[in-house]
């Protein structure tokens, strides 16, 4: 039996990210959150497990992000970091941080203005420095499903492939994506760290021959672990060398995985 594990952002969906630099107030839209985290050894990407378009956008804007999380018991996960840190410790680090909910709301508005769906991507969160406890960037990501995805998924099903999604994106957004492409929710693993993606592939290899399809540095461990690691450049035509070195096959469109001898 065979299985295909997909990353989500940049792999199944075309993503658009709005990233606000807290220090300058500037919002960027051509920067990768993974690259930003990799630029500093103490950074972490944190995903808020709540709906940007209903919960965060309507929250009181002048409360701090720490107040918003603690007062409303907002669940969150550490999506990507080179350091190992627990959630309680992370929350304690930002208790005196002044970044506010309106800093996140600014990025939500930027994504909505571009007509991307915040429900099928990672939603909102922030990038912080684990050494200083400073929130350096707020982030919202939206997505549009690549037009070929539905056809690819249906063809894989026809070939009796088992299909999974392992992504660092917000869990609820992935559940909505799963409903769009008709995958059972139990085949979707949300807010999976690099290590967790590797573990998912390892678990599946006990039963299947596994292809991993991804597009960025947080997929490297899983790409290396899979029987066949595939890099798709449909989102980013200039991937980093370390990602290229981790894969067996490079495709420029998701539909090209159907031609891989696997």
C-alpha positions as a Markdown table, in Angstrom:
| # | Residue | x | y | z |
|---|---|---|---|---|
| 1 | Unk | 0.0 | 0.0 | 0.0 |
| 2 | Unk | 1.0 | 3.6 | -0.7 |
| 3 | Unk | 0.4 | 6.9 | 1.0 |
| 4 | Unk | 1.0 | 10.5 | 0.1 |
| 5 | Unk | 1.5 | 13.1 | 2.8 |
| 6 | Unk | 1.0 | 16.8 | 1.8 |
| 7 | Unk | 2.1 | 19.9 | 3.5 |
| 8 | Unk | -0.5 | 22.6 | 3.1 |
| 9 | Unk | 0.7 | 26.2 | 2.7 |
| 10 | Unk | 2.5 | 26.6 | -0.6 |
| 11 | Unk | 1.9 | 22.9 | -1.4 |
| 12 | Unk | -1.9 | 22.5 | -1.6 |
| 13 | Unk | -2.7 | 26.2 | -1.5 |
| 14 | Unk | -1.3 | 29.4 | -2.8 |
| 15 | Unk | -0.6 | 31.4 | 0.3 |
| 16 | Unk | -0.5 | 35.1 | 1.0 |
| 17 | Unk | 1.1 | 36.3 | 4.2 |
| 18 | Unk | 0.9 | 39.7 | 5.7 |
| 19 | Unk | 3.8 | 40.2 | 8.3 |
| 20 | Unk | 3.9 | 43.3 | 10.5 |
| 21 | Unk | 7.3 | 44.4 | 11.8 |
| 22 | Unk | 6.3 | 45.6 | 15.3 |
| 23 | Unk | 9.3 | 47.9 | 15.6 |
| 24 | Unk | 8.8 | 49.8 | 12.3 |
| 25 | Unk | 5.0 | 49.2 | 11.8 |
| 26 | Unk | 5.6 | 48.2 | 8.2 |
| 27 | Unk | 3.6 | 45.3 | 6.8 |
| 28 | Unk | 5.5 | 43.0 | 4.4 |
| 29 | Unk | 3.9 | 40.5 | 2.0 |
| 30 | Unk | 6.8 | 38.9 | 0.2 |
| 31 | Unk | 8.6 | 37.4 | 3.2 |
| 32 | Unk | 8.5 | 33.8 | 4.4 |
| 33 | Unk | 7.7 | 33.3 | 8.1 |
| 34 | Unk | 10.0 | 30.2 | 8.0 |
| 35 | Unk | 12.9 | 32.3 | 6.6 |
| 36 | Unk | 12.3 | 35.0 | 9.3 |
| 37 | Unk | 12.5 | 32.4 | 12.1 |
| 38 | Unk | 15.6 | 30.9 | 10.5 |
| 39 | Unk | 17.3 | 34.3 | 10.4 |
| 40 | Unk | 17.7 | 34.2 | 14.2 |
| 41 | Unk | 18.5 | 31.2 | 16.3 |
| 42 | Unk | 16.1 | 32.2 | 19.1 |
| 43 | Unk | 12.9 | 32.8 | 17.1 |
| 44 | Unk | 9.7 | 30.9 | 17.2 |
| 45 | Unk | 6.6 | 31.0 | 15.1 |
| 46 | Unk | 3.4 | 30.8 | 17.2 |
| 47 | Unk | 0.0 | 30.0 | 15.7 |
| 48 | Unk | -3.2 | 31.1 | 17.5 |
| 49 | Unk | -5.8 | 28.3 | 17.3 |
| 50 | Unk | -8.8 | 30.6 | 16.9 |
| 51 | Unk | -10.6 | 32.1 | 14.0 |
| 52 | Unk | -9.0 | 35.3 | 12.6 |
| 53 | Unk | -12.2 | 36.5 | 10.8 |
| 54 | Unk | -14.6 | 36.2 | 13.7 |
| 55 | Unk | -12.6 | 36.0 | 17.0 |
| 56 | Unk | -9.4 | 38.0 | 16.6 |
| 57 | Unk | -10.8 | 40.7 | 14.3 |
| 58 | Unk | -13.5 | 41.5 | 16.8 |
| 59 | Unk | -11.3 | 41.4 | 19.9 |
| 60 | Unk | -10.6 | 44.6 | 21.8 |
| 61 | Unk | -7.7 | 46.1 | 19.8 |
| 62 | Unk | -5.7 | 47.8 | 22.6 |
| 63 | Unk | -5.2 | 44.8 | 24.8 |
| 64 | Unk | -1.8 | 43.1 | 24.7 |
| 65 | Unk | -1.5 | 39.8 | 22.9 |
| 66 | Unk | -0.6 | 38.2 | 26.2 |
| 67 | Unk | -3.8 | 39.6 | 27.8 |
| 68 | Unk | -5.9 | 38.4 | 24.8 |
| 69 | Unk | -4.5 | 34.8 | 25.1 |
| 70 | Unk | -4.7 | 34.5 | 28.9 |
| 71 | Unk | -8.0 | 36.2 | 29.4 |
| 72 | Unk | -9.8 | 34.3 | 26.7 |
| 73 | Unk | -7.9 | 31.1 | 27.2 |
| 74 | Unk | -6.9 | 31.1 | 23.5 |
| 75 | Unk | -5.1 | 27.9 | 22.5 |
| 76 | Unk | -1.9 | 28.2 | 20.6 |
| 77 | Unk | 0.9 | 26.1 | 19.3 |
| 78 | Unk | 4.6 | 26.6 | 18.4 |
| 79 | Unk | 4.6 | 25.8 | 14.7 |
| 80 | Unk | 8.3 | 26.3 | 14.0 |
| 81 | Unk | 11.4 | 26.9 | 16.0 |
| 82 | Unk | 14.9 | 25.5 | 16.3 |
| 83 | Unk | 14.6 | 25.7 | 20.1 |
| 84 | Unk | 12.6 | 23.4 | 22.3 |
| 85 | Unk | 10.3 | 25.3 | 24.6 |
| 86 | Unk | 7.0 | 24.6 | 26.4 |
| 87 | Unk | 3.8 | 26.7 | 26.0 |
| 88 | Unk | 3.8 | 27.8 | 29.6 |
| 89 | Unk | 7.3 | 29.0 | 29.5 |
| 90 | Unk | 6.6 | 30.9 | 26.2 |
| 91 | Unk | 3.6 | 32.5 | 27.7 |
| 92 | Unk | 5.6 | 33.7 | 30.7 |
| 93 | Unk | 8.2 | 35.2 | 28.4 |
| 94 | Unk | 5.7 | 37.5 | 26.8 |
| 95 | Unk | 3.8 | 38.6 | 29.9 |
| 96 | Unk | 5.4 | 42.1 | 29.8 |
| 97 | Unk | 5.4 | 42.4 | 26.0 |
| 98 | Unk | 3.6 | 45.4 | 24.7 |
| 99 | Unk | 2.5 | 44.2 | 21.2 |
| 100 | Unk | -1.2 | 44.5 | 21.0 |
| 101 | Unk | -4.1 | 42.7 | 19.3 |
| 102 | Unk | -4.4 | 45.6 | 16.8 |
| 103 | Unk | -1.0 | 44.5 | 15.5 |
| 104 | Unk | -2.5 | 41.2 | 14.5 |
| 105 | Unk | -5.7 | 42.8 | 13.3 |
| 106 | Unk | -3.7 | 44.9 | 10.9 |
| 107 | Unk | -2.3 | 41.8 | 9.2 |
| 108 | Unk | -5.8 | 40.2 | 9.0 |
| 109 | Unk | -7.1 | 43.3 | 7.2 |
| 110 | Unk | -4.2 | 43.2 | 4.8 |
| 111 | Unk | -5.0 | 39.5 | 3.9 |
| 112 | Unk | -8.7 | 40.2 | 3.5 |
| 113 | Unk | -7.9 | 43.2 | 1.2 |
| 114 | Unk | -6.1 | 40.8 | -1.1 |
| 115 | Unk | -9.2 | 38.6 | -1.2 |
| 116 | Unk | -7.4 | 35.5 | 0.3 |
| 117 | Unk | -9.4 | 33.1 | 2.5 |
| 118 | Unk | -8.0 | 33.2 | 6.1 |
| 119 | Unk | -10.0 | 30.0 | 6.8 |
| 120 | Unk | -7.9 | 27.6 | 4.7 |
| 121 | Unk | -4.4 | 28.7 | 5.7 |
| 122 | Unk | -2.7 | 29.1 | 9.0 |
| 123 | Unk | -4.7 | 32.0 | 10.3 |
| 124 | Unk | -3.0 | 34.4 | 12.7 |
| 125 | Unk | 0.0 | 34.4 | 15.1 |
| 126 | Unk | 3.3 | 36.0 | 15.8 |
| 127 | Unk | 7.0 | 35.5 | 15.7 |
| 128 | Unk | 8.9 | 36.1 | 18.9 |
| 129 | Unk | 12.4 | 36.0 | 20.2 |
| 130 | Unk | 12.7 | 33.4 | 22.9 |
| 131 | Unk | 15.8 | 35.0 | 24.3 |
| 132 | Unk | 14.4 | 38.5 | 24.8 |
| 133 | Unk | 10.7 | 37.6 | 25.1 |
| 134 | Unk | 9.9 | 40.2 | 22.5 |
| 135 | Unk | 7.2 | 39.8 | 19.9 |
| 136 | Unk | 9.0 | 41.0 | 16.8 |
| 137 | Unk | 6.3 | 40.3 | 14.1 |
| 138 | Unk | 2.6 | 39.6 | 13.9 |
| 139 | Unk | 1.4 | 37.4 | 11.0 |
| 140 | Unk | -1.8 | 36.4 | 9.2 |
| 141 | Unk | -1.9 | 34.0 | 6.3 |
| 142 | Unk | -4.6 | 33.4 | 3.8 |
| 143 | Unk | -4.8 | 30.9 | 0.9 |
| 144 | Unk | -6.4 | 29.9 | -2.4 |
| 145 | Unk | -6.4 | 26.2 | -3.3 |
| 146 | Unk | -4.2 | 25.6 | -6.3 |
| 147 | Unk | -6.6 | 24.8 | -9.2 |
| 148 | Unk | -5.0 | 21.4 | -9.9 |
| 149 | Unk | -5.4 | 20.1 | -6.3 |
| 150 | Unk | -8.9 | 18.6 | -6.5 |
| 151 | Unk | -8.0 | 16.7 | -9.7 |
| 152 | Unk | -4.8 | 15.4 | -8.1 |
| 153 | Unk | -6.5 | 14.2 | -5.0 |
| 154 | Unk | -9.2 | 12.5 | -6.9 |
| 155 | Unk | -6.7 | 10.7 | -9.2 |
| 156 | Unk | -4.7 | 9.5 | -6.2 |
| 157 | Unk | -7.8 | 8.1 | -4.6 |
| 158 | Unk | -8.6 | 6.3 | -7.9 |
| 159 | Unk | -5.2 | 4.7 | -7.7 |
| 160 | Unk | -6.0 | 3.6 | -4.1 |
| 161 | Unk | -3.4 | 5.9 | -2.5 |
| 162 | Unk | -4.1 | 6.9 | 1.1 |
| 163 | Unk | -3.9 | 10.7 | 1.5 |
| 164 | Unk | -2.8 | 12.7 | 4.5 |
| 165 | Unk | -2.0 | 16.3 | 5.3 |
| 166 | Unk | 0.6 | 17.3 | 7.9 |
| 167 | Unk | 1.0 | 21.0 | 8.3 |
| 168 | Unk | 2.1 | 23.7 | 10.7 |
| 169 | Unk | -1.1 | 25.6 | 9.9 |
| 170 | Unk | -4.0 | 26.2 | 12.3 |
| 171 | Unk | -6.0 | 23.0 | 12.9 |
| 172 | Unk | -9.4 | 24.3 | 12.1 |
| 173 | Unk | -8.2 | 25.8 | 8.9 |
| 174 | Unk | -6.9 | 22.4 | 7.8 |
| 175 | Unk | -10.2 | 20.8 | 8.7 |
| 176 | Unk | -12.0 | 23.2 | 6.4 |
| 177 | Unk | -9.4 | 22.4 | 3.7 |
| 178 | Unk | -10.1 | 18.7 | 4.2 |
| 179 | Unk | -13.8 | 19.2 | 3.7 |
| 180 | Unk | -13.1 | 21.1 | 0.4 |
| 181 | Unk | -11.0 | 18.3 | -1.0 |
| 182 | Unk | -13.0 | 15.5 | 0.6 |
| 183 | Unk | -10.5 | 14.0 | 3.0 |
| 184 | Unk | -11.5 | 12.5 | 6.4 |
| 185 | Unk | -10.6 | 14.8 | 9.3 |
| 186 | Unk | -8.6 | 12.0 | 10.9 |
| 187 | Unk | -6.1 | 12.1 | 8.0 |
| 188 | Unk | -5.2 | 15.7 | 8.8 |
| 189 | Unk | -2.7 | 16.7 | 11.4 |
| 190 | Unk | -2.7 | 20.4 | 12.2 |
| 191 | Unk | 0.0 | 22.7 | 13.6 |
| 192 | Unk | 2.6 | 19.9 | 13.2 |
| 193 | Unk | 6.1 | 21.0 | 13.9 |
| 194 | Unk | 9.1 | 19.8 | 11.8 |
| 195 | Unk | 9.7 | 17.0 | 14.2 |
| 196 | Unk | 6.0 | 16.0 | 14.3 |
| 197 | Unk | 5.9 | 15.8 | 10.5 |
| 198 | Unk | 8.8 | 13.4 | 10.5 |
| 199 | Unk | 7.1 | 11.3 | 13.2 |
| 200 | Unk | 4.0 | 11.1 | 11.1 |
| 201 | Unk | 5.9 | 9.8 | 8.1 |
| 202 | Unk | 7.7 | 7.3 | 10.4 |
| 203 | Unk | 4.4 | 6.0 | 11.7 |
| 204 | Unk | 2.9 | 5.7 | 8.2 |
| 205 | Unk | 6.0 | 3.8 | 6.9 |
| 206 | Unk | 5.1 | 0.9 | 9.2 |
| 207 | Unk | 2.1 | 0.3 | 6.9 |
| 208 | Unk | 2.8 | 2.2 | 3.6 |
| 209 | Unk | 5.4 | 3.2 | 1.2 |
| 210 | Unk | 5.3 | 7.0 | 1.7 |
| 211 | Unk | 5.7 | 10.0 | -0.5 |
| 212 | Unk | 6.1 | 13.4 | 1.3 |
| 213 | Unk | 5.3 | 16.5 | -0.7 |
| 214 | Unk | 6.3 | 19.9 | 0.7 |
| 215 | Unk | 7.9 | 23.2 | -0.2 |
| 216 | Unk | 9.9 | 24.7 | 2.7 |
| 217 | Unk | 12.4 | 24.2 | 5.5 |
| 218 | Unk | 9.8 | 23.0 | 8.0 |
| 219 | Unk | 9.3 | 20.0 | 5.7 |
| 220 | Unk | 12.9 | 18.9 | 5.5 |
| 221 | Unk | 12.9 | 16.2 | 8.2 |
| 222 | Unk | 9.8 | 14.6 | 6.8 |
| 223 | Unk | 11.1 | 14.9 | 3.2 |
| 224 | Unk | 14.2 | 13.1 | 4.2 |
| 225 | Unk | 12.3 | 10.4 | 6.2 |
| 226 | Unk | 9.9 | 9.6 | 3.4 |
| 227 | Unk | 10.6 | 6.9 | 0.8 |
| 228 | Unk | 10.2 | 9.6 | -1.8 |
| 229 | Unk | 10.6 | 13.3 | -0.9 |
| 230 | Unk | 9.1 | 15.7 | -3.4 |
| 231 | Unk | 9.6 | 19.5 | -3.4 |
| 232 | Unk | 7.0 | 21.5 | -5.2 |
| 233 | Unk | 8.0 | 25.0 | -6.4 |
| 234 | Unk | 4.5 | 26.1 | -7.5 |
| 235 | Unk | 4.5 | 28.7 | -4.7 |
| 236 | Unk | 8.2 | 29.6 | -4.6 |
| 237 | Unk | 10.4 | 29.1 | -7.7 |
| 238 | Unk | 13.6 | 29.7 | -5.7 |
| 239 | Unk | 13.7 | 27.3 | -2.8 |
| 240 | Unk | 16.7 | 27.3 | -0.4 |
| 241 | Unk | 19.6 | 25.0 | -1.1 |
| 242 | Unk | 18.9 | 23.1 | 2.2 |
| 243 | Unk | 15.4 | 22.2 | 1.0 |
| 244 | Unk | 16.7 | 21.1 | -2.4 |
| 245 | Unk | 19.3 | 18.9 | -0.8 |
| 246 | Unk | 16.6 | 17.1 | 1.2 |
| 247 | Unk | 14.5 | 15.9 | -1.7 |
| 248 | Unk | 14.5 | 13.2 | -4.4 |
| 249 | Unk | 12.2 | 15.0 | -6.9 |
| 250 | Unk | 11.4 | 18.6 | -7.8 |
| 251 | Unk | 8.1 | 19.5 | -9.5 |
| 252 | Unk | 6.9 | 22.9 | -10.5 |
| 253 | Unk | 3.2 | 22.0 | -10.4 |
| 254 | Unk | 1.3 | 19.7 | -7.9 |
| 255 | Unk | -0.2 | 17.7 | -10.8 |
| 256 | Unk | 3.3 | 16.5 | -11.8 |
| 257 | Unk | 3.4 | 14.2 | -8.8 |
| 258 | Unk | 1.1 | 11.9 | -10.7 |
| 259 | Unk | 3.9 | 11.2 | -13.1 |
| 260 | Unk | 6.4 | 10.1 | -10.4 |
| 261 | Unk | 7.3 | 6.4 | -10.5 |
| 262 | Unk | 6.4 | 5.5 | -7.0 |
